[in-house]
Amino acid sequence: MSTSPDDRKTARERALANLRDITPEEDAAITRAAEADPDNPPLDEETLARMRPSAEVAPGFVAEAKRRRGQRGPGKAPPKEAIKLRLSPDVLAHFRATGPGWQTRIDDTLKKAIKG
C-alpha cells in the first residue's frame, strides 16, 4: 500500500504538532528511556551529521527496490486477494500443523473442491 504525498504531508504535520505539545517533563522521560536502552541509544550530533539518504549511499539498491515495487514479473499469476475468512479451529489446526505454506494448501484444497 502506498501513500500519497498529501497523506505523508498530513502525517508529518500531525507528528510535528505532537512534538510541539510534549512537555519538558515528558521530553526528559523519553530521553532517559532512550539513553537506558543499550540496543538502541539516541544518535549523537556527529553520527547524525554523517548520515546520508539511502538513495545517495546505495542508489542501485534503491532503484531496484522502486522498480520491483508492485511488479510480479512476466508469467506470474495475478496476486491473490486478501480477505477475512472464518474457519473452524480444527480446520486451522490441521493446515497449520502441516507447516509453512498452510494458507496456500487451503487455497489449493478449495480450488480442487470447486473443480469437482
Secondary structure, 3 states (H helix, E strand, C coil): CCCCHHHHHHHHHHHHHHHHCCCHHHHHHHHHHHHHCCCCCCCCHHHHHHCCCHHHHCHHHHHHHHHHCCCCCCCCCCCCCCCCCCCCHHHHHHHHCCCCCHHHHHHHHHHHHHHC
